[in-house]
Amino acid sequence: MPDDIAEIRAEHVTGPPHLLDAAVPYWRAFQTLHRARQRTAGGFGPPLPQPIPVSEALAYLRACWPSDDPDDREDALDLLQRLDSTYLSIAYERIARETPDVAPNGPSDRSTRP
């Protein structure tokens, strides 16, 4: 699996994505696990996406991963976490752009504003 798969950014995609056959199980896992993602109250802003719980990822890999090899599952978990980290970075950047008065980690300190 290419190391740079987690570095693909949405703004670089110029049409429907075309995945390498080897990447399809990782993308399916990510899409399935994305639905298990919790969102927390963002203070005065929108709900903030949280990381995919490791327990959910491990349960998915035990139940659905095409390989029973523990090393393959460990590699898959690592890649899923990198995909998730990239997703969260993009999501928080978008939230910051769309709600400039609210920081992605919660409300900004408004006490210093006029």
C-alpha positions as CSV (number, residue, x, y, z in Angstrom):
1,M,0.0,0.0,0.0
2,P,1.5,3.4,-0.9
3,D,2.6,5.5,2.0
4,D,1.2,8.7,0.4
5,I,-2.4,7.4,0.2
6,A,-3.3,9.3,3.4
7,E,-1.8,12.5,2.0
8,I,-4.5,12.8,-0.7
9,R,-6.3,16.1,-0.2
10,A,-9.8,16.7,-1.4
11,E,-8.8,19.9,-3.3
12,H,-6.5,17.8,-5.5
13,V,-9.3,15.6,-6.7
14,T,-10.7,16.8,-10.0
15,G,-13.5,14.3,-10.7
16,P,-14.7,11.0,-9.4
17,P,-11.8,9.2,-7.5
18,H,-10.2,6.2,-9.1
19,L,-8.7,3.9,-6.5
20,L,-6.1,1.3,-7.1
21,D,-7.5,-2.1,-6.5
22,A,-5.2,-2.5,-3.5
23,A,-6.7,0.6,-1.9
24,V,-10.3,-0.4,-2.2
25,P,-10.5,-2.4,1.1
26,Y,-8.9,0.5,3.0
27,W,-11.3,3.0,1.5
28,R,-14.3,0.8,2.3
29,A,-13.1,0.3,5.9
30,F,-12.7,4.1,6.2
31,Q,-16.1,4.8,4.8
32,T,-17.7,2.2,7.1
33,L,-15.9,3.4,10.2
34,H,-16.5,7.1,9.4
35,R,-20.2,6.4,10.3
36,A,-19.0,5.4,13.8
37,R,-17.4,8.8,14.3
38,Q,-18.8,10.8,17.1
39,R,-19.3,14.6,17.0
40,T,-19.1,16.7,20.1
41,A,-20.6,20.1,20.8
42,G,-18.3,22.8,19.4
43,G,-19.1,25.4,22.1
44,F,-20.7,28.2,20.1
45,G,-19.8,26.6,16.8
46,P,-20.8,23.6,14.8
47,P,-20.4,20.0,16.1
48,L,-16.8,18.9,15.8
49,P,-16.0,15.5,14.3
50,Q,-13.9,13.3,16.6
51,P,-11.4,10.6,15.7
52,I,-12.7,7.2,14.8
53,P,-12.5,5.1,18.0
54,V,-9.6,2.6,17.8
55,S,-12.0,0.0,19.4
56,E,-14.3,0.4,16.4
57,A,-11.5,0.1,13.9
58,L,-10.1,-3.0,15.6
59,A,-13.6,-4.6,15.7
60,Y,-14.0,-3.9,12.0
61,L,-10.6,-5.3,11.1
62,R,-11.3,-8.5,13.1
63,A,-14.7,-9.0,11.5
64,C,-14.3,-7.7,8.0
65,W,-10.6,-7.4,7.0
66,P,-9.7,-9.8,4.1
67,S,-6.5,-11.0,5.8
68,D,-6.2,-12.8,9.1
69,D,-2.5,-11.8,9.4
70,P,-2.0,-9.6,12.5
71,D,0.7,-7.6,10.7
72,D,-1.7,-6.8,7.9
73,R,-4.3,-5.7,10.3
74,E,-1.7,-3.6,12.2
75,D,-0.7,-2.0,8.9
76,A,-4.4,-1.4,8.0
77,L,-5.0,0.2,11.4
78,D,-2.1,2.5,10.9
79,L,-3.3,3.6,7.4
80,L,-6.9,4.1,8.7
81,Q,-5.6,6.3,11.4
82,R,-3.6,8.4,8.9
83,L,-6.6,8.7,6.7
84,D,-8.7,9.7,9.7
85,S,-6.1,12.3,10.7
86,T,-6.1,13.8,7.2
87,Y,-9.9,13.8,7.2
88,L,-10.0,15.6,10.6
89,S,-7.4,18.2,9.4
90,I,-9.5,19.0,6.4
91,A,-12.7,19.1,8.4
92,Y,-11.3,21.4,11.0
93,E,-9.8,23.7,8.3
94,R,-13.3,23.9,6.7
95,I,-14.9,24.6,10.0
96,A,-12.4,27.4,10.7
97,R,-13.1,29.0,7.3
98,E,-16.8,28.7,7.6
99,T,-17.0,29.9,11.2
100,P,-14.1,32.3,11.7
101,D,-15.3,33.5,15.1
102,V,-15.1,30.0,16.5
103,A,-11.9,28.0,16.7
104,P,-12.1,24.3,15.8
105,N,-11.2,23.4,19.4
106,G,-14.1,25.4,20.8
107,P,-15.1,29.0,21.1
108,S,-12.5,31.6,20.5
109,D,-11.6,34.0,23.3
110,R,-14.0,36.9,22.6
111,S,-13.0,38.8,25.7
112,T,-10.1,40.5,23.8
113,R,-12.3,41.6,20.9
114,P,-13.9,45.1,20.8
